[in-house]
Amino acid sequence: MFLLLLVLMIPLATTELGTDSWITSLMEGPMKAMALNAGWVLVYTSFIMMILRFSAAPVVRLLTPLGVLIASCALATAGLVALSHATGMAILLAATLYGIGKTYLWPTMLGIVAERFPKGGALAMNATSAVGMMSVGIVGTVFLGLIQDRAVETRLQAEQPALHQQVVVGKHSVLGDYQAVDPDKVKTLNADQQAAIHELSGAASKNALATTAIFPAAMFVAYGGLFLFFRKRGGYRAVALAPPSSNHP
């Protein structure tokens, strides 16, 4: 069970921290169209997290920890898909869904580790957080970058094959070889060609958020399975440590 929770920290951390590291650049085009800085999307979702985390107790009591995670994954999935298609003020609604969805993921996960493995203490919770943090840097951010690069390259090849041949180069990452647009080659193009690539890249990068929704969707299935697992055993309960013996030498 503990190993399963550690594995689930990989998509969890990617959904929250990995997406946050890219969302400003991914939403730059739509936010610029509204004369707003793309960074406000991150500020707004972080503000939602701050407010809701101060009132987490009644939510956890109402839904149970696993119920909170299931609902959070559903909202995060819907929010990411909506962000990939939203324009104008609809971005605010989509960002709200995503912000609410990611709010309780990390702290609730640590709460479950603390309740189910109390003997692990701080070591168990720190190990869980460490897996999440390392996965963001080693896998999550790299994977999201790969998704973005491939989305741009694929769309460029379909819509502008001549430009595709001029600006796309082969790259290598820990996830394998792939093709991506080379910014240095883009700078050598004329103004109209650069504008066409930037417009296409912005739209393709934004659509990559829908692919990112795979992570919370997978967690939704996993947490749903855990919910059914505990339900067959009488429901989710925190493991209580045995009281210390009162017999003293």
C-alpha atoms as one frame of an Amber mdcrd trajectory, in Angstrom:
protein
   0.000   0.000   0.000   2.782   2.422   0.905   4.619   1.671  -2.347   1.410
   2.326  -4.283   1.035   5.698  -2.596   4.626   6.547  -3.481   3.963   5.717
  -7.144   0.817   7.874  -7.108   2.917  10.816  -5.943   4.494  10.963  -9.411
   1.322  11.946 -11.331   0.116  13.943  -8.331   3.224  16.121  -8.220   3.186
  16.478 -12.011  -0.453  17.595 -11.940   0.236  20.285  -9.345   3.847  21.459
  -9.506   4.744  20.241 -12.989   1.782  21.980 -14.608   2.395  25.139 -12.567
   5.927  25.340 -13.970   4.542  25.441 -17.528   1.138  27.089 -17.213   2.408
  30.661 -17.532   4.006  30.015 -20.923   1.135  27.789 -22.050  -1.483  30.462
 -21.347   0.582  33.377 -22.653  -1.303  33.664 -25.951  -4.894  33.654 -24.594
  -4.015  35.978 -21.694  -2.178  38.377 -24.001  -5.347  38.608 -26.080  -7.068
  39.994 -22.965  -4.158  42.392 -22.287  -3.237  40.462 -19.131  -0.010  38.843
 -17.969  -0.146  35.046 -18.178   1.331  34.842 -14.681  -2.037  35.904 -13.253
  -3.382  32.406 -13.967  -0.801  30.958 -11.567  -1.428  33.708  -9.012  -5.176
  33.123  -9.185  -4.988  29.338  -8.757  -2.474  29.741  -5.901  -4.837  32.176
  -4.171  -7.643  29.620  -4.434  -5.380  26.998  -2.864  -4.456  29.289   0.018
  -8.076  30.082   0.866  -9.388  26.527   0.585  -6.536  24.909   2.518  -7.439
  27.036   5.528 -10.873  25.405   5.522  -9.932  21.820   4.682 -11.221  20.143
   7.861 -14.984  20.198   7.077 -14.329  19.066   3.500 -12.318  16.040   4.692
 -14.942  15.171   7.321 -17.695  15.316   4.694 -15.989  13.368   1.913 -13.307
  11.326   3.771  -9.664  11.612   2.620 -10.079   9.267  -0.351 -13.299  11.012
  -1.332 -11.450  14.339  -1.342  -8.744  12.915  -3.605 -11.291  11.422  -6.015
 -13.215  14.700  -6.249  -9.981  16.680  -6.597  -8.776  14.511  -9.476 -12.106
  14.887 -11.273 -12.007  18.681 -10.928  -8.337  18.901 -11.927  -9.000  16.796
 -15.036 -11.969  18.927 -16.029 -10.019  22.120 -15.322  -7.020  21.151 -17.461
  -9.219  20.067 -20.373 -11.220  23.286 -20.083  -8.049  25.400 -19.974  -6.851
  23.784 -23.182  -9.924  25.101 -25.019 -10.953  28.195 -23.037 -10.744  31.703
 -24.418 -11.592  35.079 -22.950 -13.259  35.096 -19.543 -13.894  31.348 -19.795
 -10.234  30.977 -18.802 -11.228  32.231 -15.338 -13.813  29.478 -14.901 -11.420
  26.804 -16.177  -8.631  28.060 -13.908 -11.060  27.950 -10.976 -11.812  24.274
 -11.621  -8.120  23.477 -11.905  -7.239  25.527  -8.814  -9.871  23.805  -6.669
  -8.864  20.421  -8.042  -5.199  20.684  -7.158  -5.782  22.321  -3.760  -6.145
  19.224  -1.611  -4.054  16.696  -3.557  -0.673  17.021  -1.817  -1.797  17.627
   1.796  -4.487  14.940   1.679  -1.996  12.422   0.325   0.355  13.173   3.224
  -2.587  12.900   5.595  -3.420   9.410   4.314   0.217   8.336   4.728   0.198
   9.670   8.286  -3.098   7.943   9.137  -2.403   4.584   7.527   1.282   4.322
   8.497   1.598   6.149  11.817   4.697   4.177  12.799   6.480   5.725   9.839
   6.162   9.153  11.409   7.979  12.055   9.775  10.180   9.676   7.794   7.213
   8.189   5.891   5.744  11.612   5.098   9.099  13.084   4.079   9.782  10.099
   1.826   6.402  10.604   0.162   7.075  14.303  -0.405  10.589  13.548  -1.651
   9.257  11.177  -4.320   6.876  13.894  -5.462   9.529  16.596  -5.624  12.065
  14.406  -7.415   9.500  13.165  -9.919   8.645  16.741 -10.888  12.253  17.590
 -11.671  13.268  14.285 -13.242  10.106  13.167 -15.024   7.170  15.565 -14.708
   8.597  18.824 -16.040  10.574  17.023 -18.742   7.495  15.070 -19.836   5.333
  18.190 -19.990   8.004  19.928 -22.042   8.077  16.958 -24.391   4.296  17.060
 -24.762   4.452  20.752 -25.594   7.283  20.362 -28.125   5.592  17.458 -29.882
   2.261  19.267 -30.037   3.897  22.269 -31.693   5.973  20.135 -34.084   3.006
  17.976 -35.133   0.752  20.934 -35.788   3.494  22.796 -37.658   4.085  19.790
 -39.895   0.365  19.514 -40.666  -0.274  23.212 -41.334   3.081  24.621 -42.445
   5.173  21.749 -43.885   7.602  24.133 -45.625   8.369  25.980 -42.396   8.522
  22.647 -40.570  11.484  21.575 -42.672  13.284  24.854 -41.981  12.976  25.137
 -38.201  12.556  21.616 -36.769  15.580  19.756 -35.408  16.116  16.460 -33.610
  16.478  16.517 -29.820  17.211  14.004 -27.099  15.929  13.755 -23.528  15.673
  11.137 -20.800  12.398  10.102 -22.443  14.000   9.434 -25.832  14.561  11.148
 -29.172  12.036  13.561 -30.629  11.695  16.560 -32.931  11.106  20.132 -31.835
  11.171  23.674 -33.133  14.599  25.308 -32.818  14.208  28.925 -31.536  17.520
  29.939 -33.128  16.297  28.836 -36.568  13.009  30.675 -36.050  14.970  33.919
 -35.553  16.426  33.562 -39.054  12.968  33.698 -40.671  11.221  36.841 -41.848
   8.690  38.646 -39.649   5.603  37.066 -41.231   6.993  33.552 -40.902   7.978
  34.153 -37.277   4.506  35.493 -36.486   2.900  32.430 -38.097   5.057  30.045
 -36.054   4.469  31.923 -32.798   0.707  31.918 -33.342   0.673  28.242 -34.202
   2.982  27.376 -31.291   0.786  29.219 -28.798  -2.339  27.355 -29.881  -0.605
  23.970 -29.963   1.052  24.495 -26.562  -2.277  25.435 -25.003  -3.882  22.282
 -26.388  -1.105  20.270 -24.727  -2.861  20.923 -21.397  -5.510  18.412 -22.455
  -2.800  15.742 -22.652  -1.634  16.718 -19.170  -5.108  15.837 -17.902  -4.084
  12.185 -18.286  -2.315  12.412 -14.918  -5.289  13.400 -12.705  -7.526  11.082
 -14.753  -5.222   8.140 -13.967  -5.196   9.117 -10.287  -9.003   9.261 -10.320
  -9.071   5.603 -11.340  -6.411   4.627  -8.776  -8.055   6.430  -5.860 -11.420
   5.033  -6.893  -9.892   1.561  -6.681  -8.524   2.311  -3.209 -11.942   3.592
  -2.137 -13.566   0.319  -3.211 -10.752  -1.644  -1.547 -11.375  -0.012   1.829
 -15.151  -0.127   1.405 -15.016  -3.933   1.212 -13.170  -3.865   4.527 -15.640
  -1.630   6.339 -14.489   1.740   5.063 -11.406   3.889   5.325 -10.097   4.312
   8.867  -6.981   5.771  10.386  -4.655   3.215  11.989  -4.360   3.877  15.716
  -1.100   3.175  17.482  -1.386   0.973  20.551  -1.136   3.015  23.755   2.155
   2.670  25.583   2.288   0.020  28.269   1.600   1.280  31.758   3.883  -1.363
  33.298   7.196   0.147  34.361  10.157  -1.717  35.858
